[in-house]
Amino acid sequence: MREDPGIRTLIDLHGQIIDQGEGYWIKIEAWLAAASEEVPHGIRYSLTLHEPHGKRILGYDNAHMIKLPKKFKFAGRRLVYDHKHRHVSDQGIPYEFQDAHQLLADFFGEVDRVLKEIKQR
C-alpha cells in the first residue's frame, strides 16, 4: 500500500475534543496499528460527533466489523471494518477509506451537514 501522509495528521489529532457550539462536540481517536486484512491502511480510528448530553449522533470508525444488508452478502465477500454511523441507532454502513485526509474531509463535511440540519429544526 502506498504511504499516506495524512496518517500523521490524523495521529496528531488523537485525543482532541473539539467544541462545535451549542453543546455539540467532536472526539477524535486515532492510533497506528499493524496493517492487516481488517486494517489495510495501518490505522485505527474513531471520529465522532456528540450531542450536548454526550450521545453519539455521527461516527466514522473501524473498531468493529459491520453486518451488511442481505443484498450485499455473497460467498467470498470482504469483511467491512471501515464504516460510518449516520445517526444514533445506525449500526453502520460501509465507508470507502481512500486516505486519512479524505477521511477527515468526509467526516467534517458530514459534521457540518448534520449540525446545519439540527439548527434548521
Jmol script that loads the backbone (N, CA, C; Angstrom):
load data "model"
ATOM      1  N   MET A   1       0.848  -1.192   0.000  1.00  0.00           N
ATOM      2  CA  MET A   1       0.000   0.000   0.000  1.00  0.00           C
ATOM      3  C   MET A   1       0.889   1.249   0.000  1.00  0.00           C
ATOM      4  N   ARG A   2       0.470   2.263  -0.723  1.00  0.00           N
ATOM      5  CA  ARG A   2       1.256   3.492  -0.799  1.00  0.00           C
ATOM      6  C   ARG A   2       1.242   4.220   0.551  1.00  0.00           C
ATOM      7  N   GLU A   3       2.275   5.003   0.785  1.00  0.00           N
ATOM      8  CA  GLU A   3       2.352   5.764   2.031  1.00  0.00           C
ATOM      9  C   GLU A   3       1.295   6.864   2.035  1.00  0.00           C
ATOM     10  N   ASP A   4       0.665   7.046   3.177  1.00  0.00           N
ATOM     11  CA  ASP A   4      -0.403   8.034   3.328  1.00  0.00           C
ATOM     12  C   ASP A   4       0.095   9.154   4.247  1.00  0.00           C
ATOM     13  N   PRO A   5       0.447  10.333   3.694  1.00  0.00           N
ATOM     14  CA  PRO A   5       0.952  11.423   4.534  1.00  0.00           C
ATOM     15  C   PRO A   5      -0.086  11.959   5.517  1.00  0.00           C
ATOM     16  N   GLY A   6      -1.365  11.733   5.260  1.00  0.00           N
ATOM     17  CA  GLY A   6      -2.409  12.217   6.157  1.00  0.00           C
ATOM     18  C   GLY A   6      -2.504  11.439   7.460  1.00  0.00           C
ATOM     19  N   ILE A   7      -1.874  10.272   7.499  1.00  0.00           N
ATOM     20  CA  ILE A   7      -1.919   9.473   8.737  1.00  0.00           C
ATOM     21  C   ILE A   7      -1.289  10.255   9.883  1.00  0.00           C
ATOM     22  N   ARG A   8      -0.205  10.955   9.634  1.00  0.00           N
ATOM     23  CA  ARG A   8       0.447  11.735  10.695  1.00  0.00           C
ATOM     24  C   ARG A   8      -0.516  12.807  11.206  1.00  0.00           C
ATOM     25  N   THR A   9      -1.244  13.456  10.323  1.00  0.00           N
ATOM     26  CA  THR A   9      -2.221  14.468  10.728  1.00  0.00           C
ATOM     27  C   THR A   9      -3.280  13.845  11.627  1.00  0.00           C
ATOM     28  N   LEU A  10      -3.797  12.709  11.214  1.00  0.00           N
ATOM     29  CA  LEU A  10      -4.825  12.025  11.992  1.00  0.00           C
ATOM     30  C   LEU A  10      -4.290  11.615  13.366  1.00  0.00           C
ATOM     31  N   ILE A  11      -3.098  11.056  13.411  1.00  0.00           N
ATOM     32  CA  ILE A  11      -2.471  10.660  14.688  1.00  0.00           C
ATOM     33  C   ILE A  11      -2.279  11.883  15.587  1.00  0.00           C
ATOM     34  N   ASP A  12      -1.861  13.000  15.007  1.00  0.00           N
ATOM     35  CA  ASP A  12      -1.652  14.225  15.788  1.00  0.00           C
ATOM     36  C   ASP A  12      -2.951  14.735  16.409  1.00  0.00           C
ATOM     37  N   LEU A  13      -4.093  14.400  15.815  1.00  0.00           N
ATOM     38  CA  LEU A  13      -5.393  14.828  16.343  1.00  0.00           C
ATOM     39  C   LEU A  13      -5.924  13.902  17.440  1.00  0.00           C
ATOM     40  N   HIS A  14      -5.257  12.774  17.659  1.00  0.00           N
ATOM     41  CA  HIS A  14      -5.708  11.803  18.666  1.00  0.00           C
ATOM     42  C   HIS A  14      -5.927  12.480  20.028  1.00  0.00           C
ATOM     43  N   GLY A  15      -7.070  12.216  20.607  1.00  0.00           N
ATOM     44  CA  GLY A  15      -7.388  12.750  21.931  1.00  0.00           C
ATOM     45  C   GLY A  15      -8.033  14.121  21.917  1.00  0.00           C
ATOM     46  N   GLN A  16      -8.192  14.708  20.743  1.00  0.00           N
ATOM     47  CA  GLN A  16      -8.773  16.048  20.664  1.00  0.00           C
ATOM     48  C   GLN A  16     -10.288  16.013  20.874  1.00  0.00           C
ATOM     49  N   ILE A  17     -10.759  16.965  21.651  1.00  0.00           N
ATOM     50  CA  ILE A  17     -12.184  17.228  21.812  1.00  0.00           C
ATOM     51  C   ILE A  17     -12.386  18.621  21.215  1.00  0.00           C
ATOM     52  N   ILE A  18     -13.267  18.727  20.225  1.00  0.00           N
ATOM     53  CA  ILE A  18     -13.435  19.986  19.501  1.00  0.00           C
ATOM     54  C   ILE A  18     -14.863  20.492  19.697  1.00  0.00           C
ATOM     55  N   ASP A  19     -14.983  21.639  20.342  1.00  0.00           N
ATOM     56  CA  ASP A  19     -16.291  22.247  20.595  1.00  0.00           C
ATOM     57  C   ASP A  19     -16.906  22.713  19.283  1.00  0.00           C
ATOM     58  N   GLN A  20     -18.179  22.395  19.089  1.00  0.00           N
ATOM     59  CA  GLN A  20     -18.901  22.795  17.885  1.00  0.00           C
ATOM     60  C   GLN A  20     -19.985  23.829  18.187  1.00  0.00           C
ATOM     61  N   GLY A  21     -20.024  24.314  19.415  1.00  0.00           N
ATOM     62  CA  GLY A  21     -21.031  25.300  19.803  1.00  0.00           C
ATOM     63  C   GLY A  21     -22.345  24.650  20.208  1.00  0.00           C
ATOM     64  N   GLU A  22     -23.090  25.352  21.014  1.00  0.00           N
ATOM     65  CA  GLU A  22     -24.407  24.924  21.486  1.00  0.00           C
ATOM     66  C   GLU A  22     -24.376  23.543  22.130  1.00  0.00           C
ATOM     67  N   GLY A  23     -23.248  23.168  22.733  1.00  0.00           N
ATOM     68  CA  GLY A  23     -23.128  21.907  23.450  1.00  0.00           C
ATOM     69  C   GLY A  23     -22.682  20.719  22.618  1.00  0.00           C
ATOM     70  N   TYR A  24     -22.612  20.854  21.302  1.00  0.00           N
ATOM     71  CA  TYR A  24     -22.178  19.767  20.433  1.00  0.00           C
ATOM     72  C   TYR A  24     -20.658  19.713  20.406  1.00  0.00           C
ATOM     73  N   TRP A  25     -20.099  18.516  20.303  1.00  0.00           N
ATOM     74  CA  TRP A  25     -18.643  18.371  20.322  1.00  0.00           C
ATOM     75  C   TRP A  25     -18.204  17.142  19.536  1.00  0.00           C
ATOM     76  N   ILE A  26     -16.945  17.195  19.108  1.00  0.00           N
ATOM     77  CA  ILE A  26     -16.307  16.136  18.323  1.00  0.00           C
ATOM     78  C   ILE A  26     -15.208  15.518  19.174  1.00  0.00           C
ATOM     79  N   LYS A  27     -15.081  14.202  19.060  1.00  0.00           N
ATOM     80  CA  LYS A  27     -13.972  13.483  19.703  1.00  0.00           C
ATOM     81  C   LYS A  27     -13.221  12.727  18.607  1.00  0.00           C
ATOM     82  N   ILE A  28     -11.906  12.850  18.624  1.00  0.00           N
ATOM     83  CA  ILE A  28     -11.070  12.173  17.635  1.00  0.00           C
ATOM     84  C   ILE A  28     -10.110  11.223  18.349  1.00  0.00           C
ATOM     85  N   GLU A  29     -10.127   9.979  17.901  1.00  0.00           N
ATOM     86  CA  GLU A  29      -9.178   8.985  18.391  1.00  0.00           C
ATOM     87  C   GLU A  29      -8.542   8.331  17.169  1.00  0.00           C
ATOM     88  N   ALA A  30      -7.235   8.170  17.180  1.00  0.00           N
ATOM     89  CA  ALA A  30      -6.540   7.531  16.061  1.00  0.00           C
ATOM     90  C   ALA A  30      -5.178   7.043  16.537  1.00  0.00           C
ATOM     91  N   TRP A  31      -4.847   5.830  16.157  1.00  0.00           N
ATOM     92  CA  TRP A  31      -3.562   5.274  16.532  1.00  0.00           C
ATOM     93  C   TRP A  31      -3.113   4.293  15.461  1.00  0.00           C
ATOM     94  N   LEU A  32      -1.793   4.142  15.360  1.00  0.00           N
ATOM     95  CA  LEU A  32      -1.226   3.215  14.385  1.00  0.00           C
ATOM     96  C   LEU A  32      -1.530   1.787  14.792  1.00  0.00           C
ATOM     97  N   ALA A  33      -1.699   0.930  13.801  1.00  0.00           N
ATOM     98  CA  ALA A  33      -1.941  -0.495  14.014  1.00  0.00           C
ATOM     99  C   ALA A  33      -1.194  -1.256  12.925  1.00  0.00           C
ATOM    100  N   ALA A  34      -0.909  -2.488  13.203  1.00  0.00           N
ATOM    101  CA  ALA A  34      -0.268  -3.315  12.181  1.00  0.00           C
ATOM    102  C   ALA A  34      -1.231  -3.462  11.000  1.00  0.00           C
ATOM    103  N   ALA A  35      -0.720  -3.283   9.816  1.00  0.00           N
ATOM    104  CA  ALA A  35      -1.554  -3.462   8.629  1.00  0.00           C
ATOM    105  C   ALA A  35      -2.018  -4.921   8.581  1.00  0.00           C
ATOM    106  N   SER A  36      -3.293  -5.098   8.282  1.00  0.00           N
ATOM    107  CA  SER A  36      -3.886  -6.432   8.230  1.00  0.00           C
ATOM    108  C   SER A  36      -5.035  -6.404   7.230  1.00  0.00           C
ATOM    109  N   GLU A  37      -5.708  -7.532   7.072  1.00  0.00           N
ATOM    110  CA  GLU A  37      -6.867  -7.570   6.182  1.00  0.00           C
ATOM    111  C   GLU A  37      -7.951  -6.626   6.693  1.00  0.00           C
ATOM    112  N   GLU A  38      -8.118  -6.551   8.016  1.00  0.00           N
ATOM    113  CA  GLU A  38      -9.132  -5.684   8.612  1.00  0.00           C
ATOM    114  C   GLU A  38      -8.736  -4.214   8.569  1.00  0.00           C
ATOM    115  N   VAL A  39      -7.443  -3.943   8.684  1.00  0.00           N
ATOM    116  CA  VAL A  39      -6.924  -2.569   8.738  1.00  0.00           C
ATOM    117  C   VAL A  39      -5.783  -2.440   7.720  1.00  0.00           C
ATOM    118  N   PRO A  40      -6.107  -2.470   6.430  1.00  0.00           N
ATOM    119  CA  PRO A  40      -5.038  -2.451   5.420  1.00  0.00           C
ATOM    120  C   PRO A  40      -4.237  -1.157   5.393  1.00  0.00           C
ATOM    121  N   HIS A  41      -4.822  -0.064   5.870  1.00  0.00           N
ATOM    122  CA  HIS A  41      -4.144   1.233   5.862  1.00  0.00           C
ATOM    123  C   HIS A  41      -3.310   1.460   7.115  1.00  0.00           C
ATOM    124  N   GLY A  42      -3.339   0.541   8.083  1.00  0.00           N
ATOM    125  CA  GLY A  42      -2.478   0.615   9.261  1.00  0.00           C
ATOM    126  C   GLY A  42      -2.860   1.661  10.288  1.00  0.00           C
ATOM    127  N   ILE A  43      -4.129   2.031  10.357  1.00  0.00           N
ATOM    128  CA  ILE A  43      -4.562   2.996  11.362  1.00  0.00           C
ATOM    129  C   ILE A  43      -5.947   2.601  11.879  1.00  0.00           C
ATOM    130  N   ARG A  44      -6.090   2.668  13.178  1.00  0.00           N
ATOM    131  CA  ARG A  44      -7.394   2.508  13.827  1.00  0.00           C
ATOM    132  C   ARG A  44      -7.891   3.916  14.133  1.00  0.00           C
ATOM    133  N   TYR A  45      -9.190   4.127  13.957  1.00  0.00           N
ATOM    134  CA  TYR A  45      -9.715   5.474  14.181  1.00  0.00           C
ATOM    135  C   TYR A  45     -11.159   5.441  14.640  1.00  0.00           C
ATOM    136  N   SER A  46     -11.543   6.513  15.310  1.00  0.00           N
ATOM    137  CA  SER A  46     -12.928   6.757  15.706  1.00  0.00           C
ATOM    138  C   SER A  46     -13.110   8.267  15.727  1.00  0.00           C
ATOM    139  N   LEU A  47     -13.929   8.769  14.820  1.00  0.00           N
ATOM    140  CA  LEU A  47     -14.229  10.196  14.734  1.00  0.00           C
ATOM    141  C   LEU A  47     -15.719  10.327  15.018  1.00  0.00           C
ATOM    142  N   THR A  48     -16.072  11.030  16.082  1.00  0.00           N
ATOM    143  CA  THR A  48     -17.477  11.067  16.489  1.00  0.00           C
ATOM    144  C   THR A  48     -17.957  12.477  16.804  1.00  0.00           C
ATOM    145  N   LEU A  49     -19.228  12.715  16.483  1.00  0.00           N
ATOM    146  CA  LEU A  49     -19.924  13.955  16.829  1.00  0.00           C
ATOM    147  C   LEU A  49     -20.944  13.599  17.895  1.00  0.00           C
ATOM    148  N   HIS A  50     -20.975  14.397  18.960  1.00  0.00           N
ATOM    149  CA  HIS A  50     -21.855  14.129  20.094  1.00  0.00           C
ATOM    150  C   HIS A  50     -22.800  15.297  20.341  1.00  0.00           C
ATOM    151  N   GLU A  51     -24.002  14.958  20.800  1.00  0.00           N
ATOM    152  CA  GLU A  51     -24.983  15.968  21.180  1.00  0.00           C
ATOM    153  C   GLU A  51     -24.668  16.446  22.604  1.00  0.00           C
ATOM    154  N   PRO A  52     -25.313  17.508  23.068  1.00  0.00           N
ATOM    155  CA  PRO A  52     -24.961  18.098  24.364  1.00  0.00           C
ATOM    156  C   PRO A  52     -24.955  17.140  25.559  1.00  0.00           C
ATOM    157  N   HIS A  53     -25.763  16.087  25.529  1.00  0.00           N
ATOM    158  CA  HIS A  53     -25.789  15.149  26.661  1.00  0.00           C
ATOM    159  C   HIS A  53     -24.815  13.994  26.475  1.00  0.00           C
ATOM    160  N   GLY A  54     -23.996  14.052  25.422  1.00  0.00           N
ATOM    161  CA  GLY A  54     -22.936  13.069  25.222  1.00  0.00           C
ATOM    162  C   GLY A  54     -23.229  11.942  24.266  1.00  0.00           C
ATOM    163  N   LYS A  55     -24.440  11.792  23.803  1.00  0.00           N
ATOM    164  CA  LYS A  55     -24.788  10.693  22.896  1.00  0.00           C
ATOM    165  C   LYS A  55     -24.174  10.934  21.517  1.00  0.00           C
ATOM    166  N   ARG A  56     -23.579   9.876  20.958  1.00  0.00           N
ATOM    167  CA  ARG A  56     -23.007   9.975  19.611  1.00  0.00           C
ATOM    168  C   ARG A  56     -24.138  10.098  18.588  1.00  0.00           C
ATOM    169  N   ILE A  57     -24.028  11.103  17.713  1.00  0.00           N
ATOM    170  CA  ILE A  57     -25.035  11.270  16.669  1.00  0.00           C
ATOM    171  C   ILE A  57     -24.448  11.069  15.267  1.00  0.00           C
ATOM    172  N   LEU A  58     -23.133  10.945  15.177  1.00  0.00           N
ATOM    173  CA  LEU A  58     -22.460  10.673  13.907  1.00  0.00           C
ATOM    174  C   LEU A  58     -21.111  10.062  14.241  1.00  0.00           C
ATOM    175  N   GLY A  59     -20.705   9.077  13.476  1.00  0.00           N
ATOM    176  CA  GLY A  59     -19.396   8.498  13.740  1.00  0.00           C
ATOM    177  C   GLY A  59     -18.814   7.809  12.521  1.00  0.00           C
ATOM    178  N   TYR A  60     -17.507   7.912  12.388  1.00  0.00           N
ATOM    179  CA  TYR A  60     -16.743   7.183  11.380  1.00  0.00           C
ATOM    180  C   TYR A  60     -15.721   6.374  12.168  1.00  0.00           C
ATOM    181  N   ASP A  61     -15.657   5.055  11.941  1.00  0.00           N
ATOM    182  CA  ASP A  61     -14.680   4.261  12.671  1.00  0.00           C
ATOM    183  C   ASP A  61     -14.404   2.947  11.965  1.00  0.00           C
ATOM    184  N   ASN A  62     -13.423   2.238  12.498  1.00  0.00           N
ATOM    185  CA  ASN A  62     -13.114   0.890  12.025  1.00  0.00           C
ATOM    186  C   ASN A  62     -12.838  -0.010  13.224  1.00  0.00           C
ATOM    187  N   ALA A  63     -13.563   0.214  14.305  1.00  0.00           N
ATOM    188  CA  ALA A  63     -13.351  -0.522  15.547  1.00  0.00           C
ATOM    189  C   ALA A  63     -13.956  -1.921  15.518  1.00  0.00           C
ATOM    190  N   HIS A  64     -14.896  -2.151  14.645  1.00  0.00           N
ATOM    191  CA  HIS A  64     -15.572  -3.442  14.597  1.00  0.00           C
ATOM    192  C   HIS A  64     -16.095  -3.701  13.187  1.00  0.00           C
ATOM    193  N   MET A  65     -16.364  -4.956  12.912  1.00  0.00           N
ATOM    194  CA  MET A  65     -16.950  -5.324  11.637  1.00  0.00           C
ATOM    195  C   MET A  65     -18.427  -4.950  11.663  1.00  0.00           C
ATOM    196  N   ILE A  66     -18.968  -4.579  10.513  1.00  0.00           N
ATOM    197  CA  ILE A  66     -20.400  -4.294  10.454  1.00  0.00           C
ATOM    198  C   ILE A  66     -21.100  -5.393   9.666  1.00  0.00           C
ATOM    199  N   LYS A  67     -22.356  -5.574   9.984  1.00  0.00           N
ATOM    200  CA  LYS A  67     -23.186  -6.522   9.245  1.00  0.00           C
ATOM    201  C   LYS A  67     -23.779  -5.781   8.058  1.00  0.00           C
ATOM    202  N   LEU A  68     -23.532  -6.303   6.884  1.00  0.00           N
ATOM    203  CA  LEU A  68     -24.066  -5.691   5.679  1.00  0.00           C
ATOM    204  C   LEU A  68     -25.509  -6.140   5.465  1.00  0.00           C
ATOM    205  N   PRO A  69     -26.318  -5.301   4.819  1.00  0.00           N
ATOM    206  CA  PRO A  69     -27.668  -5.739   4.470  1.00  0.00           C
ATOM    207  C   PRO A  69     -27.590  -7.006   3.623  1.00  0.00           C
ATOM    208  N   LYS A  70     -28.638  -7.822   3.662  1.00  0.00           N
ATOM    209  CA  LYS A  70     -28.636  -9.113   2.963  1.00  0.00           C
ATOM    210  C   LYS A  70     -28.274  -8.996   1.494  1.00  0.00           C
ATOM    211  N   LYS A  71     -28.637  -7.900   0.841  1.00  0.00           N
ATOM    212  CA  LYS A  71     -28.335  -7.776  -0.588  1.00  0.00           C
ATOM    213  C   LYS A  71     -26.842  -7.756  -0.866  1.00  0.00           C
ATOM    214  N   PHE A  72     -26.005  -7.480   0.164  1.00  0.00           N
ATOM    215  CA  PHE A  72     -24.557  -7.438  -0.010  1.00  0.00           C
ATOM    216  C   PHE A  72     -23.879  -8.762   0.339  1.00  0.00           C
ATOM    217  N   LYS A  73     -24.606  -9.718   0.881  1.00  0.00           N
ATOM    218  CA  LYS A  73     -23.995 -10.967   1.322  1.00  0.00           C
ATOM    219  C   LYS A  73     -23.804 -11.904   0.137  1.00  0.00           C
ATOM    220  N   PHE A  74     -22.566 -12.352  -0.043  1.00  0.00           N
ATOM    221  CA  PHE A  74     -22.267 -13.320  -1.081  1.00  0.00           C
ATOM    222  C   PHE A  74     -20.988 -14.040  -0.688  1.00  0.00           C
ATOM    223  N   ALA A  75     -20.792 -15.211  -1.261  1.00  0.00           N
ATOM    224  CA  ALA A  75     -19.621 -16.023  -0.927  1.00  0.00           C
ATOM    225  C   ALA A  75     -18.341 -15.260  -1.252  1.00  0.00           C
ATOM    226  N   GLY A  76     -17.386 -15.314  -0.350  1.00  0.00           N
ATOM    227  CA  GLY A  76     -16.088 -14.698  -0.570  1.00  0.00           C
ATOM    228  C   GLY A  76     -16.044 -13.201  -0.352  1.00  0.00           C
ATOM    229  N   ARG A  77     -17.093 -12.608   0.223  1.00  0.00           N
ATOM    230  CA  ARG A  77     -17.090 -11.156   0.412  1.00  0.00           C
ATOM    231  C   ARG A  77     -16.031 -10.741   1.437  1.00  0.00           C
ATOM    232  N   ARG A  78     -15.525  -9.553   1.291  1.00  0.00           N
ATOM    233  CA  ARG A  78     -14.550  -8.990   2.221  1.00  0.00           C
ATOM    234  C   ARG A  78     -15.288  -8.424   3.425  1.00  0.00           C
ATOM    235  N   LEU A  79     -14.776  -8.679   4.622  1.00  0.00           N
ATOM    236  CA  LEU A  79     -15.370  -8.111   5.822  1.00  0.00           C
ATOM    237  C   LEU A  79     -15.185  -6.605   5.819  1.00  0.00           C
ATOM    238  N   VAL A  80     -16.192  -5.886   6.265  1.00  0.00           N
ATOM    239  CA  VAL A  80     -16.138  -4.422   6.246  1.00  0.00           C
ATOM    240  C   VAL A  80     -15.872  -3.900   7.651  1.00  0.00           C
ATOM    241  N   TYR A  81     -14.760  -3.213   7.821  1.00  0.00           N
ATOM    242  CA  TYR A  81     -14.436  -2.590   9.104  1.00  0.00           C
ATOM    243  C   TYR A  81     -14.588  -1.074   9.007  1.00  0.00           C
ATOM    244  N   ASP A  82     -14.103  -0.458   7.937  1.00  0.00           N
ATOM    245  CA  ASP A  82     -14.268   0.989   7.770  1.00  0.00           C
ATOM    246  C   ASP A  82     -15.745   1.259   7.510  1.00  0.00           C
ATOM    247  N   HIS A  83     -16.345   2.082   8.347  1.00  0.00           N
ATOM    248  CA  HIS A  83     -17.774   2.353   8.203  1.00  0.00           C
ATOM    249  C   HIS A  83     -18.145   3.659   8.888  1.00  0.00           C
ATOM    250  N   LYS A  84     -19.403   4.078   8.679  1.00  0.00           N
ATOM    251  CA  LYS A  84     -19.892   5.275   9.355  1.00  0.00           C
ATOM    252  C   LYS A  84     -21.268   4.992   9.931  1.00  0.00           C
ATOM    253  N   HIS A  85     -21.545   5.665  11.033  1.00  0.00           N
ATOM    254  CA  HIS A  85     -22.848   5.608  11.701  1.00  0.00           C
ATOM    255  C   HIS A  85     -23.495   6.965  11.436  1.00  0.00           C
ATOM    256  N   ARG A  86     -24.632   6.967  10.744  1.00  0.00           N
ATOM    257  CA  ARG A  86     -25.250   8.210  10.297  1.00  0.00           C
ATOM    258  C   ARG A  86     -26.183   8.847  11.319  1.00  0.00           C
ATOM    259  N   HIS A  87     -26.545   8.110  12.353  1.00  0.00           N
ATOM    260  CA  HIS A  87     -27.415   8.628  13.403  1.00  0.00           C
ATOM    261  C   HIS A  87     -27.294   7.724  14.621  1.00  0.00           C
ATOM    262  N   VAL A  88     -27.990   8.060  15.680  1.00  0.00           N
ATOM    263  CA  VAL A  88     -27.861   7.368  16.964  1.00  0.00           C
ATOM    264  C   VAL A  88     -28.048   5.858  16.845  1.00  0.00           C
ATOM    265  N   SER A  89     -29.061   5.408  16.138  1.00  0.00           N
ATOM    266  CA  SER A  89     -29.365   3.978  16.093  1.00  0.00           C
ATOM    267  C   SER A  89     -28.776   3.249  14.881  1.00  0.00           C
ATOM    268  N   ASP A  90     -28.028   3.930  14.036  1.00  0.00           N
ATOM    269  CA  ASP A  90     -27.440   3.320  12.844  1.00  0.00           C
ATOM    270  C   ASP A  90     -26.347   2.329  13.244  1.00  0.00           C
ATOM    271  N   GLN A  91     -26.464   1.086  12.779  1.00  0.00           N
ATOM    272  CA  GLN A  91     -25.463   0.056  13.060  1.00  0.00           C
ATOM    273  C   GLN A  91     -24.221   0.211  12.178  1.00  0.00           C
ATOM    274  N   GLY A  92     -24.299   1.072  11.183  1.00  0.00           N
ATOM    275  CA  GLY A  92     -23.156   1.355  10.333  1.00  0.00           C
ATOM    276  C   GLY A  92     -23.362   0.918   8.899  1.00  0.00           C
ATOM    277  N   ILE A  93     -22.820   1.722   7.992  1.00  0.00           N
ATOM    278  CA  ILE A  93     -22.786   1.385   6.575  1.00  0.00           C
ATOM    279  C   ILE A  93     -21.329   1.492   6.121  1.00  0.00           C
ATOM    280  N   PRO A  94     -20.944   0.760   5.093  1.00  0.00           N
ATOM    281  CA  PRO A  94     -19.543   0.799   4.658  1.00  0.00           C
ATOM    282  C   PRO A  94     -19.075   2.211   4.312  1.00  0.00           C
ATOM    283  N   TYR A  95     -17.832   2.485   4.647  1.00  0.00           N
ATOM    284  CA  TYR A  95     -17.163   3.727   4.266  1.00  0.00           C
ATOM    285  C   TYR A  95     -15.944   3.328   3.454  1.00  0.00           C
ATOM    286  N   GLU A  96     -15.798   3.881   2.276  1.00  0.00           N
ATOM    287  CA  GLU A  96     -14.676   3.562   1.397  1.00  0.00           C
ATOM    288  C   GLU A  96     -13.476   4.427   1.789  1.00  0.00           C
ATOM    289  N   PHE A  97     -12.585   3.873   2.613  1.00  0.00           N
ATOM    290  CA  PHE A  97     -11.395   4.595   3.059  1.00  0.00           C
ATOM    291  C   PHE A  97     -10.449   4.753   1.873  1.00  0.00           C
ATOM    292  N   GLN A  98     -10.147   6.027   1.536  1.00  0.00           N
ATOM    293  CA  GLN A  98      -9.191   6.307   0.454  1.00  0.00           C
ATOM    294  C   GLN A  98      -7.842   6.686   1.046  1.00  0.00           C
ATOM    295  N   ASP A  99      -7.862   7.658   1.952  1.00  0.00           N
ATOM    296  CA  ASP A  99      -6.669   8.069   2.685  1.00  0.00           C
ATOM    297  C   ASP A  99      -7.126   8.898   3.881  1.00  0.00           C
ATOM    298  N   ALA A 100      -6.202   9.198   4.776  1.00  0.00           N
ATOM    299  CA  ALA A 100      -6.558   9.872   6.033  1.00  0.00           C
ATOM    300  C   ALA A 100      -7.083  11.287   5.816  1.00  0.00           C
ATOM    301  N   HIS A 101      -6.501  12.023   4.878  1.00  0.00           N
ATOM    302  CA  HIS A 101      -7.005  13.379   4.624  1.00  0.00           C
ATOM    303  C   HIS A 101      -8.437  13.343   4.104  1.00  0.00           C
ATOM    304  N   GLN A 102      -8.752  12.387   3.226  1.00  0.00           N
ATOM    305  CA  GLN A 102     -10.114  12.267   2.714  1.00  0.00           C
ATOM    306  C   GLN A 102     -11.075  11.864   3.831  1.00  0.00           C
ATOM    307  N   LEU A 103     -10.633  10.994   4.726  1.00  0.00           N
ATOM    308  CA  LEU A 103     -11.445  10.615   5.885  1.00  0.00           C
ATOM    309  C   LEU A 103     -11.812  11.853   6.701  1.00  0.00           C
ATOM    310  N   LEU A 104     -10.829  12.689   6.994  1.00  0.00           N
ATOM    311  CA  LEU A 104     -11.091  13.915   7.767  1.00  0.00           C
ATOM    312  C   LEU A 104     -12.029  14.851   7.005  1.00  0.00           C
ATOM    313  N   ALA A 105     -11.799  15.012   5.707  1.00  0.00           N
ATOM    314  CA  ALA A 105     -12.666  15.886   4.900  1.00  0.00           C
ATOM    315  C   ALA A 105     -14.093  15.364   4.877  1.00  0.00           C
ATOM    316  N   ASP A 106     -14.258  14.058   4.691  1.00  0.00           N
ATOM    317  CA  ASP A 106     -15.597  13.471   4.659  1.00  0.00           C
ATOM    318  C   ASP A 106     -16.290  13.623   6.007  1.00  0.00           C
ATOM    319  N   PHE A 107     -15.567  13.343   7.088  1.00  0.00           N
ATOM    320  CA  PHE A 107     -16.156  13.444   8.423  1.00  0.00           C
ATOM    321  C   PHE A 107     -16.577  14.875   8.736  1.00  0.00           C
ATOM    322  N   PHE A 108     -15.672  15.834   8.560  1.00  0.00           N
ATOM    323  CA  PHE A 108     -16.010  17.215   8.903  1.00  0.00           C
ATOM    324  C   PHE A 108     -17.097  17.782   7.979  1.00  0.00           C
ATOM    325  N   GLY A 109     -17.132  17.349   6.721  1.00  0.00           N
ATOM    326  CA  GLY A 109     -18.216  17.746   5.829  1.00  0.00           C
ATOM    327  C   GLY A 109     -19.556  17.231   6.336  1.00  0.00           C
ATOM    328  N   GLU A 110     -19.570  15.998   6.803  1.00  0.00           N
ATOM    329  CA  GLU A 110     -20.790  15.406   7.345  1.00  0.00           C
ATOM    330  C   GLU A 110     -21.188  16.086   8.657  1.00  0.00           C
ATOM    331  N   VAL A 111     -20.211  16.438   9.484  1.00  0.00           N
ATOM    332  CA  VAL A 111     -20.497  17.174  10.721  1.00  0.00           C
ATOM    333  C   VAL A 111     -21.201  18.483  10.384  1.00  0.00           C
ATOM    334  N   ASP A 112     -20.663  19.218   9.430  1.00  0.00           N
ATOM    335  CA  ASP A 112     -21.283  20.492   9.028  1.00  0.00           C
ATOM    336  C   ASP A 112     -22.720  20.287   8.568  1.00  0.00           C
ATOM    337  N   ARG A 113     -22.951  19.235   7.760  1.00  0.00           N
ATOM    338  CA  ARG A 113     -24.289  18.951   7.261  1.00  0.00           C
ATOM    339  C   ARG A 113     -25.252  18.618   8.408  1.00  0.00           C
ATOM    340  N   VAL A 114     -24.829  17.757   9.323  1.00  0.00           N
ATOM    341  CA  VAL A 114     -25.677  17.344  10.448  1.00  0.00           C
ATOM    342  C   VAL A 114     -26.008  18.546  11.344  1.00  0.00           C
ATOM    343  N   LEU A 115     -25.010  19.347  11.685  1.00  0.00           N
ATOM    344  CA  LEU A 115     -25.256  20.497  12.552  1.00  0.00           C
ATOM    345  C   LEU A 115     -26.152  21.519  11.871  1.00  0.00           C
ATOM    346  N   LYS A 116     -26.009  21.697  10.569  1.00  0.00           N
ATOM    347  CA  LYS A 116     -26.885  22.609   9.831  1.00  0.00           C
ATOM    348  C   LYS A 116     -28.334  22.122   9.883  1.00  0.00           C
ATOM    349  N   GLU A 117     -28.532  20.805   9.695  1.00  0.00           N
ATOM    350  CA  GLU A 117     -29.879  20.234   9.782  1.00  0.00           C
ATOM    351  C   GLU A 117     -30.485  20.448  11.175  1.00  0.00           C
ATOM    352  N   ILE A 118     -29.681  20.258  12.208  1.00  0.00           N
ATOM    353  CA  ILE A 118     -30.154  20.438  13.577  1.00  0.00           C
ATOM    354  C   ILE A 118     -30.585  21.879  13.813  1.00  0.00           C
ATOM    355  N   LYS A 119     -29.799  22.824  13.344  1.00  0.00           N
ATOM    356  CA  LYS A 119     -30.119  24.240  13.555  1.00  0.00           C
ATOM    357  C   LYS A 119     -31.357  24.671  12.773  1.00  0.00           C
ATOM    358  N   GLN A 120     -31.676  23.985  11.673  1.00  0.00           N
ATOM    359  CA  GLN A 120     -32.843  24.341  10.868  1.00  0.00           C
ATOM    360  C   GLN A 120     -34.139  23.775  11.440  1.00  0.00           C
ATOM    361  N   ARG A 121     -34.064  22.915  12.415  1.00  0.00           N
ATOM    362  CA  ARG A 121     -35.280  22.334  13.014  1.00  0.00           C
ATOM    363  C   ARG A 121     -36.027  23.328  13.835  1.00  0.00           C
TER     364      ARG A 121
END
end "model"
wireframe off; spacefill off
backbone 0.3
color backbone group
